[in-house]
Amino acid sequence: MESLFRAIPSVDKLINTPQGAKLIAQFGHHAFVTQARSLIEQTREHIKQHHDLPEFMHAQSVFQVIEQRLQQGKQVAMQGVFNLTGTILHTNLGRSIWSAQAITAATQAMENNIALEFDIDAGKRSHRDLAISQLLQQLTKAESACIVNNNAAAVLLMLATFAQGKEVVVSRGELVEIGGAFRIPDIMRQAGCKLVEVGTTNRTHLADYRHAITENTAFLMKVHTSNYHIQGFTASVSEEELVALGQEFNLPVISDLGSGALVDMAGMNLPNEPLVQEKITAGVSLVSFSGDKLLGGPQAGIIVGKRDLIAQLQQHPLKRALRCDKVILSALEATLRHYLFPDKLTTELPTLHLLTQPLEVLQEKAERLKNVLSKRSNSRYILHIEPSLAQIGSGALPGERIESVAVTISAEKQRDLLELEQQFKAFPQPIIGRFHQQKLWLDLRSVSQFERLIEMLENHQIIGERK
């Protein structure tokens, strides 16, 4: 035992070698010493338990292990993946993929000082939301806009600004829970306002709102139930009706659209989604929606509406805590500028491009994917091309499905399929599919960078590859 402990090199000895000097030059003294000490301690524990030296404790192997660990320290944990789940806006996989223009704008903001809160022409301070506000005025016909870090923050800011210590009237059927167990009633409590529920889960009438209004009512609120759908014996009140009632009592109406769209989805042969412009035209005072869902940009919460109300939002102390940085604002502005050229949206905006791909294009991709997988795997795996049903995701139109095409993989033994899934996840850029009907489905509707996927599969071993 004692001889084994004496065989462990000291940190100084590792430092004073050509290999150690090379790693120190590459990664720095502190990082090298930290990993060397960790490896030495690991070796001591191994000797105590197994009474021999670990395999790596040999002259060259020690430095290989240290270098490997140092390289791992540089790797970003949130690595890119290929999304073949069939969910285009997959919350767990980062939702929208940014357009090339948005990436360029964000990169420029990272590399340079930008006129974030500076009016170049006037040579004086400006507001960081100004450029985007002007764009949104043009796109939605709203009077002004306010940008925060996500739509939940947008709702919180609206409630905290106008309803603290007051009542907010909402239909019981619209008290949604969004991802991560965040609920509209919880947000209201945090904002210091009182929720007044009206109607029932499936039916709410205008009279329900009218009877709930008191002298302590701050405003009437509509919440778009984007992440669930009630069918059958239902009734709800439109924004137009609520606005008329609000005007009667001098009460504003606010609308939380959740996802929110700026372009007619039905015109693209996709399920219909309420347009932000429609709510503004209906007279809604404030409308909030997300930047990273159907809009196809970075995570952000966007509020559009009446100029005087937006000005009050901008002055609230919470706005500073919830505001976006220069990178997000730059990417968001670039994303919104796509909507000035609506005929080009499906080619330039990745989210809308993925959603509108023709089935024949997906079929061609599926055949290419099946071909490369067939060449690289053995008879344990049975591959087919099958019709699939994709979905938008992130709570948008949960009851609606979009026709798609998938490569399905099955195996006689389920453990072989699980083994293949783990192999897919171990690739330099992991492949994420979905399990359904005891098959692994690789849905082509949701995958971006398809050519890169094919190239990776052609250049890396697949489990059970023919020899």
N, C-alpha and C positions, 0 to 999 in steps of 0.2 A: 504493500500500500504506500509506504513512505517513498519508495522509488518512483511510483507512479506520480505522486504529487510533485516530486523534484523534476519530473520530465515536463511539467507545465512551464512554458516560457513566460517570462515576466513581460509586463507591458513595455518596459524600456527596451527589452531585447527585440520585441516585435517592431518597435519604433525605429530602432537602429539597424534596419535591414533595407536592402534596395526595394523590396516589395512594399514594406511599410512606408518608406519615404515616398514612393510613387502614389500610394493611396492617400497619404497626408496632403500631397500636392493637389490631388484631385478633389478631395472631400473636406480637407481641413483637419487640424490637429485634434480639436475637441471631439468631433464626430468619430474619428478613428479610435481615440482612446476610450470613448464610451463603449463602442462595440467590442474592442479588445478586452476590456474589463468584463463585459457581459459574457463573452465567450469563455474567458478563464473561469468565471464563477460557474458557468454551465458545466465546464469540464470537471471542476471539483465535485459538483453534485453527482455527476455521472460516475466518477471513481468511487464515491461513497456507496452508491447503489449497486454498481455492477463489477467493481474491483478490476476495471481495466480502462484503458484510454478510449475515448470515442473515436470513430473513424476519421473525423475531420481534424483531429489533433496530430497532424503530420505536416511537415514543413510547408508544402505548397497548399494543401487543403485549408489550412488556417486562414491564409490570406484570401482564398477563394470565397470562404464563408463570410469573412469580414466584408469583402467587396460586395457580395450578394446582398447582405443586410444593409449596407450603406446605399446601394442602388434602390432597394425597396423603400428606404426612407425618403427617396425623391419621388416615388410614384404617388400619383393622386388616387385616393381611394374611390372617388366618384368618377369612374372610368366610363368611356363611351360604350354603348351596347347597340346591337342590332335588334330592333323591336319587331318581332314577328308574332306578336300576341293577337293582332287583329284589332287592338284598341289604339286609335291614332293619337289621341290626346291622353296618354297614359300618365296619370298623376305620379305613380311610383317611378316612372322612367323620364320624368322631367317635362311632360306635356309638350308644348310647341317646340318645333325646330325652327330656329331663326332663319330668315332669308339671308342671301349673300349680302344684300345692302345693309341689313341690320347688323350683321357680323362686322362689316367694314366700318360702320358708324361707331360701334362699340369699341372696336380696336383702336380707332383714331382717338376716341375719348380716353382710352387707357394710355396711349403713347404721348398724348399732348395735353397741354392746358387748353381748355375750350371756353367759349363764351357762355358759361352756364348761367350766371346771374349778371351778365354784362351786356349792355346795348352798345355794340361797336359803333354804330352811326352816331348815336347821341353822346357816346363816351361816358356813360354813367351806369349805375347799378340798375339791373332789371330783375324780373322774377324768373325762377328756374322753370316754371310751368308755362311760360308765355308762348313759346314757339309751338308747343303741343296744343295749347289751348286754342290758338289761332287755327291750327289744322282741324281740330275737332269742331270748331264753330263752322268751318266750311263743310265738313263731312256730315254733321248731324243737325245743323241749323240751331244748335244750342247757343246761348248767349256767352257762355264761358265754361271753363273746365278746371278741374283740380286733380292732381295725380298723387297717389300714395302707393304703398308697396304691395298691396293685394286687395281683392274686393272685400274681404272681411274687415280690413282696416278702413276701407271706404265707408262701409255701413257703420262701423264704430264711430268714425269721425262725424258722420251726419247726425247720428243719435246724440253723441256727446255735445255737439254744437247747438242743436235746436231743441233737444228734448230732455235735458238733465232736470230731474225733479218733476217731470211732466209725464203725461200719458201718450202712448202711441197705439193706435188702433190697427190691428192686423187680423186677417181672416185666420181662423183656427186651422184651416186646410193648407195654410202657407207657412206654417212654423217649421221650416225645414231644418234638418241637420246636415251640415256639409262635412267634408272629409276631416278625419281626425277627431270626430265627436264634438265639433264646434256647432253650437245650435243658436238660432236666432234669439230665443229667450235669454240665453247666457250672455250674448253680446249686449242685449238690452240692459241686463243687470249691471254689466261692467260699465256701461255708459251712464248709469244712474237714472234710468227712466223706467216707467212702469208699463208693462205690457198689458193691453186690454184685448183679449181674444173675443172675436165675434163669429157668429155662424157655427157650423158644425164641420166635421172633417171633410164631408163631401159636398155640402151646400152652404153657400153664403150669399145673402141678398143685400141690396142697397139699404134696405130698412135696418139691417143689423148694424151697419156702420152709423147710420143716422141716430139710432137709439143709444149708441155708445159715446157719442160726442158730448163732452162737458166743457166747462170753462177752463179746465186744466189740460185739455187735449193739445198736444204740440203739432201733430200732423197725422194724416192717414197714410198707411204704408201698404204697398203691394210687393210681394216677394214671388218671383217667377220660380215655380217648382220644377227646376231644370233637372233635378236628380231623381225624380219619381213622377208617376202619373196615375191619377185616379180615373177609372172608367165607370160607366154606368149612370146611376141616378145622381147627376152632379149639377152644380150651378155655381157661378162665380161672377164677380163684378168687374167690369172692364175699367181700364184707366180713364176713359172718357167719362164714364158715369161718376167715378170717384172725384175727378177734377171738378165736375159740375157741382157735386155735393160740397167739396172743399171750398169752392168759390162762394157758395151760399153762406158758409160759416167762417169765411176768411181764413181757411186752413190750407197749407201747402200739401201736396201729395208727393211722396217719394217712391221710387220704384227700384228694387234690387233685382237686376236681371241675371245676376250670377255669371253666366257665360257672356251672353250679349253678342249680337252680330251687327255688322255694318253693311252687309251685302245680302241680297235676297238668296237664301240657300235653296229655296224651291226652284229658282231659276237655273240652278246648277244641277237639277235632278237629285237634290238632297232633301232630307226631312226639313220641314219649315221650322224656323226659329224666330222669335220676336226681334224686330229691328229696333235699335236704339233710336233711330230717327222717328219711328212711329210713336214712341212714347213722348218724345219732345213735341211732335206735332199735336198729340192728344192733350198737351198742356201740362204734363207732369213737371213739377218744379225741379226735381233732382233725379237723375238716373245714374245708377252705378253698375259697372260691369268689369270683367277681367281683361287683362292684356294678353294672357298666355293660354287662352282657350281658343274659341272660334276666331278671335281677332288674329291669332297666329304670331304673336310677338313675345316679348319677355314678361315675366311675372310683374304685374302692376294692377292697381285698383284705379279705375277711371271714373270720375264723377263729372257729369255734364248737366247744365241746367241754367237757372236764372242767375244773372250777373250778381245781384245783391246777395243772394244766398251763397254763391261760390266765394265771394269776397269774405264772408263771415267764416267759411270753412278755412280759407287761407290764413286767417288771423288767429285761429284757435291754437293753443299751445300744443295740442296733440299733433297738429300737422307737421311740425318740425320733427317730432319723434317718428312719424310714419312716412316721411318724404322719401323719394327715390334719389339715388346717386346719379352722377353724370353718365355712367355706362348704361344703366337701364333707360334713362331718359333719351339718350342718343339712339339706342336700339328701338325704343318705342316710337320715336319720331320717324325713323326710317321705315318702320313697319306701317305706320299710318299713311305715309306718302305713297305706298303701293295702292291705297284705296282711291287716290286721285286718278288712277289709270285702271278702272275696273275690268277692262277687257283683257288685261295681262295678269290678273290676280291668280288664276289657276296655274299659270306657268312660273310665276316668280315667288309666290308665297307657298312654302312647303306644306303647310297644313292643308290648304285648299287644293294643292296639287295632289296630295295623297288621297284626299277624299273624293276627288273627281276622276281618278284614273279609270279609263275604260276597261271592261272585263277582258277584252282581247289582249290588252297590254299585260294585265295580271296573269293571264293564261300563258303568255310567252315567257314571262319571268318564272312562273312555276315550272315550266318545262325545262328551262335552263338550270334551275336550282335542283330539280329532281335528277337531272342528268349528271351533274357534278357529284351529288350525294351518292348516286347509284354506282358511279365509277370508284368511289373511295370506300365503300362499305361492303360487308360480306352478307351472306344469305340470312343472317340472324334478323335482318331488318327488312321489312316489307314497305315499299314506298308507293304511294298513290297521289294523284292530283284530284282534289275534290272541291266541290262548291263550298264556300264558307260564308259566314255572316259576320262582318266586322261591325264595329261601333265607334262613334265619335269619341266617347270617353270624357273624363273629368266632369261628370254630372250632366253633360249636355245630351238631351234627348235619349234618356236611358232605355225607353221602350222601343226605340227605332233601331233597325239594323240595316247595314249597307251590304249589298251583294259583293262577294269577294271570291278569291281563289286561294287554296292552300295546298301545300305539300304535306301529306300526313305520313307519319312513320309509326308502324306498329311492330311488335315482336311477340314471339310465342311466350317468352318469359318477361314479366314486367320489370324485373331487375335489370335486364339488358337495356330496356328503354330508359330507365332511370340512370343507368351508367352512361348512355349516350347523351342524355340531358346534361349530366355533369361535365362531359367532354365539351359540349357546346359552351357551357359557362366558363370553361377553362381556356378558351381561345383568347388571343391577344385583345380582341374586341368580342366579348361574350355574345352569344346568340340566345335570345329569350323568346321562347314560344309559349304555348299553353297546352295543358292536358285536357282532353275531352274524349269521351267514349273509349277510354283505354288506348288512346293514340296521342302522339305528340304532333300538334298542329303548328305548321309554320305558315302563317297567313301573310300573303304578299301585299295586302292593302296598306299595312302600317309601316313597312320597312323603307327607310331612307337609305341612300348610299348603296343601292343594290349592286352596282358593279364592284364596289369595294368588298361587299360580302362574298361575291363569287370568287374574286381574286384571293381572299383569305382562305376560303375552303379549298381552292386549288393548290395552295402552298403550305398547308398544314395537314398533319396526319389526322385521320378520323379513326375513332376506336373500331377495332375489328376490320381494319383496312386489308384488302387483299394483298398477299405477298407475292 
